[in-house]
Amino acid sequence: GRSPPPLAALSQVLRLERSRRTGVVFPLQKLARYLAPGADTARFRLFQPGLAALQRAEALFRSGRDHAIDYVSSAVRMDHAPPPALPEVCFIGRSNVGKSSLIRALFSLSPEVEVRVSKTPGHTKKMNFFKVGKYFTLVDMPGYGYRAPQDFVEMVEAYLQERHNLKRTFLLVDGVVGLQKTDHIAVEMLEEFGIPYVMVLTKIDRASRGLLLKNVLEIQEFVKEKTQGCFPQLFLVSSLEFSGVHLLRCFVAHVTGNLPTVEAS
């Protein structure tokens, strides 16, 4: 298998000097430093796990002899989906938002896990299920918007409404362009079904600090004013630089019930 990229493991991140380390593990907190004095930063630090929790989460994403991480199956209809035996999370987002790249980054410590990353947007046409040992399942959903599969709506709506073991939906939004019209439609769907979800801003390495801060503040305001089911803290990630990936692993472990306590650092 491929060897994991630099900074994929927490042990590599801990060798960095402190400011850079914070930027990799807690990119949103690092961004909060550039807010106007006196600005409310509560939404920037709601989920702030300590080192022990981050390490425990990383162990879940690292395959071993007694802990297999496998692609299980793909499904175009709910009756093709594997049985809902484990807690589950799903990742949805626009076709070129970097969803498969992010899932590959999450699984980067288990290089044998095959997450296909396509050069062509809209390539994920099916729901792809990945089983993480006996702990949880992660589902890569088809992208919406540009080149989405015809039956996207039926497939995704059926999944969201019928999958009783679904613990959290991760809605990916491009950190460079912010919320788009198609994202608003996805938000409306999640709100209508009463599905708990969280927004993840991708590709943060491609946005200038000013643009990223502008998008973060606009989306936070939108979440506060217009949503009920969205977790108030945004998660910022770069699949290239691994910023936010360690924290996101920890949040996945947390919402699937695999972190007994998340202590604040």
C-alpha positions in Angstrom: 0.0 0.0 0.0 0.9 3.7 -0.3 2.7 5.2 2.6 0.7 7.9 4.5 1.4 11.5 3.5 3.2 13.9 5.9 1.0 15.2 8.7 -1.5 12.4 8.3 -0.5 11.2 11.8 -0.9 13.2 14.9 2.6 12.3 16.0 4.0 14.2 13.0 1.8 17.2 13.7 3.0 17.3 17.4 6.6 17.9 16.1 5.6 21.2 14.5 6.1 24.5 16.4 3.1 25.5 18.4 1.4 28.1 16.1 1.6 25.8 13.1 0.4 22.8 15.1 -2.7 24.8 16.2 -3.3 25.7 12.5 -3.3 22.1 11.5 -5.4 20.7 14.4 -7.7 23.6 15.0 -7.7 25.7 11.8 -10.9 27.5 12.9 -9.4 28.7 16.2 -6.4 30.0 14.3 -8.7 32.0 12.1 -10.5 33.4 15.1 -7.4 35.3 16.0 -8.0 37.7 13.1 -11.5 38.7 14.3 -12.1 42.2 15.5 -11.3 42.7 19.2 -14.3 41.8 21.4 -15.9 39.5 18.7 -17.8 36.5 20.1 -15.6 33.4 19.5 -17.9 30.9 21.2 -18.8 29.2 17.9 -15.2 28.8 17.1 -14.4 26.5 20.0 -17.5 24.4 20.9 -15.8 21.1 20.0 -12.3 21.3 21.4 -11.0 17.8 22.3 -7.8 17.2 24.2 -4.9 15.2 23.0 -6.1 11.9 24.5 -9.4 12.1 22.5 -7.6 13.1 19.3 -5.3 10.0 19.7 -8.2 7.7 20.5 -10.0 8.9 17.3 -6.9 8.4 15.2 -6.6 4.8 16.4 -10.0 4.1 15.0 -8.9 5.4 11.6 -5.8 3.2 11.6 -6.4 -0.3 10.5 -4.7 -3.2 12.3 -4.7 -7.0 12.7 -7.9 -6.9 14.9 -9.3 -3.7 13.4 -10.1 -3.9 9.7 -11.2 -0.9 7.7 -12.8 -1.9 4.5 -14.9 -0.7 1.6 -18.0 -2.8 2.0 -20.3 -2.2 -1.0 -21.9 0.3 -3.2 -25.7 0.9 -3.6 -27.9 2.8 -5.9 -31.0 1.9 -4.0 -31.7 1.5 -0.3 -32.5 -2.2 -0.7 -28.9 -2.7 -1.9 -27.4 -1.0 1.2 -25.7 -3.1 3.8 -27.7 -3.9 6.9 -27.7 -0.9 9.4 -25.8 -2.7 12.1 -23.4 0.0 13.2 -23.6 3.7 13.9 -23.2 5.6 10.6 -22.1 8.9 9.2 -22.6 10.1 5.6 -20.8 12.8 3.6 -22.7 14.8 1.0 -21.8 17.8 -1.0 -21.6 19.4 -4.5 -20.0 17.3 -7.2 -16.6 19.0 -7.1 -16.4 19.9 -3.4 -13.6 17.5 -2.7 -15.6 14.8 -0.9 -13.7 11.7 -2.0 -10.4 13.5 -1.4 -11.5 14.3 2.2 -12.6 10.7 2.8 -9.2 9.6 1.5 -7.5 12.0 3.9 -9.5 10.6 6.8 -8.4 7.1 5.9 -4.9 8.0 5.0 -3.4 6.0 7.9 -4.9 2.9 6.3 -3.5 3.1 2.8 -5.1 -0.2 1.7 -8.5 1.4 1.9 -9.4 2.2 -1.7 -11.2 5.6 -2.0 -11.5 6.5 -5.7 -10.8 10.1 -6.3 -11.9 11.0 -9.8 -10.4 13.7 -12.1 -14.0 14.3 -13.3 -16.5 16.0 -11.0 -19.6 14.0 -10.4 -18.0 10.7 -10.7 -19.5 9.2 -7.5 -22.8 7.8 -8.8 -23.5 5.4 -5.9 -23.5 5.4 -2.2 -20.2 3.9 -1.1 -20.1 2.2 2.3 -16.8 1.9 4.3 -16.8 -0.2 7.5 -14.5 1.0 10.3 -13.9 -2.2 12.3 -16.8 -2.9 14.7 -17.2 0.8 15.5 -19.0 2.6 12.7 -19.7 2.9 8.9 -18.9 5.9 6.8 -20.9 6.6 3.6 -19.7 8.6 0.6 -22.8 9.9 -1.1 -23.1 10.9 -4.8 -22.4 14.6 -5.4 -25.3 17.0 -6.2 -25.4 19.8 -8.7 -23.2 19.5 -11.7 -23.4 16.1 -13.4 -25.3 14.5 -10.4 -26.9 11.1 -11.1 -30.5 11.3 -12.4 -31.9 9.5 -9.4 -29.8 11.5 -6.9 -32.8 13.0 -5.1 -34.6 9.7 -4.7 -31.5 7.9 -3.6 -30.4 10.5 -1.0 -33.9 11.3 0.3 -34.6 7.7 0.8 -31.3 7.2 2.6 -31.7 10.2 4.9 -35.3 9.3 5.8 -34.9 5.5 6.2 -31.4 5.0 7.7 -32.2 4.8 11.4 -28.5 4.2 12.4 -27.5 7.5 10.7 -25.9 9.6 13.5 -24.7 12.7 11.6 -24.6 14.0 8.1 -21.5 15.9 7.0 -22.4 18.6 4.5 -19.3 19.7 2.6 -19.1 23.3 1.3 -16.3 24.7 -0.9 -14.3 27.0 1.4 -13.3 29.2 -1.6 -16.8 30.0 -3.0 -19.0 29.5 0.2 -22.6 28.5 0.2 -24.1 28.0 -3.3 -27.7 27.7 -4.4 -27.4 23.8 -4.5 -26.0 23.8 -1.0 -29.1 25.8 0.2 -31.3 23.0 -1.4 -29.3 20.4 0.5 -29.7 22.4 3.8 -33.5 22.7 3.2 -33.7 18.9 2.7 -31.8 18.1 5.9 -33.9 20.7 7.8 -37.1 19.3 6.5 -36.2 15.7 7.5 -35.0 16.8 10.9 -31.5 15.2 10.3 -28.7 16.4 12.5 -25.8 17.7 10.4 -22.6 19.6 10.4 -21.0 21.9 7.8 -17.5 21.2 6.7 -15.6 23.8 4.6 -13.2 22.1 2.2 -10.1 23.4 0.2 -9.2 25.9 2.8 -5.6 25.9 1.5 -6.9 27.5 -1.7 -8.6 30.5 0.0 -6.8 33.6 1.2 -7.2 34.3 5.0 -9.5 37.2 4.3 -11.8 35.3 2.0 -11.9 32.3 4.3 -12.8 34.5 7.3 -15.5 36.3 5.2 -17.1 32.9 4.2 -16.8 31.5 7.7 -18.6 34.5 9.3 -21.3 34.5 6.6 -22.0 30.8 7.0 -22.0 31.0 10.8 -24.6 33.8 10.6 -26.6 31.7 8.2 -26.4 28.6 10.5 -27.5 30.8 13.5 -30.4 32.5 11.8 -31.7 29.9 9.3 -31.0 26.4 10.7 -32.2 24.2 13.5 -30.4 20.9 12.9 -26.9 22.2 12.1 -24.1 22.0 14.7 -23.1 25.6 15.4 -19.4 25.1 14.8 -18.0 24.8 11.3 -15.2 22.4 10.5 -12.5 23.7 8.2 -10.4 21.2 6.3 -7.6 20.9 3.7 -7.2 17.4 2.3 -3.9 18.5 0.9 -2.3 19.9 4.1 -4.3 17.9 6.6 -5.6 21.0 8.4 -8.7 20.0 10.3 -8.5 16.3 9.4 -7.5 15.2 12.9 -10.3 17.2 14.5 -12.8 15.9 12.0 -11.8 12.3 12.8 -12.4 13.1 16.4 -15.8 14.5 15.8 -16.8 11.4 13.7 -15.6 9.2 16.6 -17.6 11.4 19.0 -20.9 11.4 17.1 -20.8 7.6 16.5 -20.4 7.1 20.3 -16.8 5.9 20.2 -15.3 8.6 22.5 -16.6 8.0 26.0 -15.9 11.6 27.0 -14.5 14.5 25.0 -12.5 16.5 27.4 -11.8 20.2 26.5 -8.1 21.0 26.5 
